Structure formats: C-alpha cells, structure tokens
Amino acid sequence: MKRIFGLETEYGIAYTAGTTRRLGPEEVARYLFRPVVEWGRSSNVFLPNGARLYLDVGSHPEYASAECDALTDLVAQDAAGNRILADLLARAQGALTADGHDGTAHLVKNNTDSAGNSYGSHENFLIRRSMDFSRLTTTLLPFLVTRQLIVGAGALIPAAPSLSPQDQGAGGTVFGLSARSDVMWEGVSSATTRSRPIINARDEPHADAEQYRRLHVIVGDSSMLQPTTELKVGSAGLVLDLIETGVPMGDLSLRHPIRDIRLLARDLSGSTVLESAAGGTRTALQLQRTYLEHARALVERGDHSLGDDAVAARVLDRWTRMLTALESGDVSSMAGEIDWVAKKALMDRYLERSGADFSDPRLARLDVAYHDITPGAGLLNSLEASGRVQTVVGPAAVDAAVETPPATTRARLRGRFVSAAHAARRDFTVDWVHLRVNDQAGRAVVLKDPFAHESERAEALIAALSADADPDARMRP
C-alpha cells in the first residue's frame, strides 16, 4: 500500500519596532519575497525541491511541501520549508536594515496572531476515487476531533469555549491543546475561511481525477517538533489505511463533534465524555485507544502506507506512549517529542518562578517565541542545542530536502524541470500536474500520476533545457 502525503504551512509575520516606524506585515512580506520575485518573476513559485512557495491572503507566506510517499521524506520537506523561510527572512532583515529600519522582522510557525486571526497547517492525503467519501469522513472525523490530545501544539485560549459564531467565549485564559479547535465550525464542508471545516471537501485532486481524490485536512496545528509532525501525519495515515482496507471498527461517529473539539481543547487529560451518534458515551482517550489498537493490528499485518515498517512501528510506539502518559496523569516523559507537552513544561517553569497565572502577557510572548523560526531567535534552537527535544531526520537530510525533491514521486521530475528551466534562463509555467516551456513550440508534459517519478517525455524536455544551461544561473531564490 502506498500513499502520497503533503503539508501546507502558513507562517505569521511579526515586526518588533525599533526607533523607526513600525512596519505592517504587508511591508515586511514585500522585503521577504523580494528575492523570490527576482528569481521567479512572481510571488508564487515552485522550487527545485519540488515544493511551492507563495504569498497567501493576509500576507502569510505559505510553503507547500512536495509530494512524498514516505513519512520521513515529508518530515524532511517540512523542516526544509522552515530553513528556506528563515534564509529569506535573514536576507529581508539585511535589506530592512540597509533601508534604515532598525526593527526586527520575525516569522512564526503558529496558527493565530494577537488579533485572534487564524491561519492554517493543512495536511493532504491521496485517496482512491472509488472510496465512499461519506464513510471515510464519518470514520475519520472522530479521530481528528480527539487527535489534538496526542499532537496539539498547545496554546493560550479562553477558558470557556465559543459554542456559536456569535459567542466569543469568556472567563479568563487557560493553557489548551490547540488554538485551531476554536475556529472550526463544521465537520465537512467545501468552505475555508468563511466557515472552517475540520475536513475540507473541495475536490482538487492534482492528479488523475478518475483514479484519485485529495483529502484536505485543515484542523491540525503547525508542528514544531519533528516527532509531533511524524505522529500527526502518520497516525492519520494509518486511520485512512484502516478505512481503505475495510477494517470494521463500528460506528465511532460523534453526536456533537464541533462542541466536542472545543471542550476537548481545554482538557489536558482526555477524560472528556463524548456522546456517540449511535448512542452511548466514551472518553476521548478511549476513542483514541480504539483507533490505536486497530492501527496496531494493521501494521502487524504489514498492510500500511507509511513507507517503512520501522517508521510505522515508531508512530505506533509514540502514539502508545502518549496515551499511556495521559492515562497516568503525568505526560512529562513526552516533553521532548510532543509540542503541547514541551510548551506546557516551559510555561509551568515560568509560573513556578514568577507566581503569575496564564493571563501574564509574558506567557503570551513565550507562546509566540516557541514558534519563532527567526535566525538567532525562538526557543526551539536552544531546546535542540541542549538536547532536550528529539528529531526524526538529521541536519543532512534537511539540507538535502532544501535543494532536492523526493526521489520516488513526480516531484522529482518537477524539481529537475524547474532547475533546468532556470539554468537555461527560459520562460516556463509549472504547477502540480503540468510542465511547460513558454516558447514557440509550446512544449509541455502532463504528470497525472503523483507516484510516477520517471517519464520519457519529461526527461526529454529536461535534457533539452539542460543543453542550454547557464552555469551562473541561480537554482533557487
């Protein structure tokens, strides 16, 4: 069994003013994307590593990973996105300073700004067109509602949840599992920002539409720790495997999924009792255990899509240890692997020293600092340097993913085409499916199979471009 995985991450822009005027995110974004526009003549480009980089609505830089059919490749691609954006930010800071601005620009890989605006981290999974989409979403939705227990990023949120769009919540501030849960208003919908669903039903396969559909999950948090990213995508991938292989799991659907996702965001124990649509109740932890045990049996049969048995075993082990820690009431053993646990530990240490509570504005700054990818700033660099957090892929794999696409998906062809076209200084058009040279011949290749990493027509097009290569051409912004 094979699957294509992808991650889309929107980054927040912040600017700490010095003695000169404060700059808005739009102005900082222009500096950030100046090298991108110079390189690709657009703020929406595909990179030689197969990924897409563009400026999204609201001046949010967005990095969409290349297609990956192995989970470790996806983790490396996600980390490469951080590296690429951090490099652009360093150059933007230099340009800002040269223009007389003495403030500091920041990029944060989180999901909400100080005004309460939310921006996303979206997961993409290739699924078969023949699958009953209604059955898929019915079975997957309860898993996604409760998944924040094991992979939430953690956030300071209102103590009382908003249970209607008009209700803003009240009652102070608490540490919760996820900031994304409070902005979800539907289970499944084709809407995005107007009425955010947990699963986006918009049908854009970026592949052969007769064979495939792209499942677009927009409820997840942006993950900072590599083990959290691996567990987030890996556990969801295993649940999809269960559904696609027809494993009977009974009716796990929830009567009130939107209410439940908000209540659970404020429950660090997983003891929230959820009403089943079919009658009866179970706790969030019990529901996660049900999915885990079915997934374990699937992996033992070797019938999974995570790309490697050792990776699947690692996902199951981390999933098991996290649930066991939650059941024991002590999750401290997971602080080096799971974002919300790591962040909560940092905040607890501050609270112990200061005697403050979660309304202290310095905790809000600590929350942002945890997600700061600005070179020389942020907490993650110091945590990694001190050996307090774990990784899934090493620096060499991340370095390679910055420059090179995954070798076993169609991203390999796209990345090589982009590099060859830039080296030949040719005008071209590229998207997830198409490669086109914009010349009189109008040479084009269509790549409908995301698993196909070889194509005679694409290779011929790349070879023709490579023959005209300029050795001084820059391969990426």
Secondary structure, DSSP 8 states (H G I E B T S, - for coil): ----EEEEEE-EEEEE--SS----HHHHHHHHHHHHHHHHSSSEEE-TTS-EEEEETTTEEEEE---BSSHHHHHHHHHHHHHHHHHHHHHHHHHHHHTT--SEEEEE-SSB-TT--B--EEEEEEEETTS-HHHHHHHHHHHHHHHHHHH---EEEESS---STT----S-EEEES-SSGGG--EEEES-SSSS-EEEE-----SS-TTTEEEEEE-------SHHHHHHHHHHHHHHHHHHHTT-------BS-HHHHHHHHHT-SSS--EEEBTTS-EEEHHHHHHHHHHHHHHHHHTT---SS-HHHHHHHHHHHHHHHHHHHHT--GGGTTT-HHHHHHHHHHHHHHHH---TT-HHHHHHHHHHTB-STT-SSHHHHHHTT-S--SS-HHHHHHHHH---TTSTHHHHHHHHHHHHHTT--EEE-SSEEEE-STT--EEE---TT----HHHHHHHHHHHTT--TT--S--
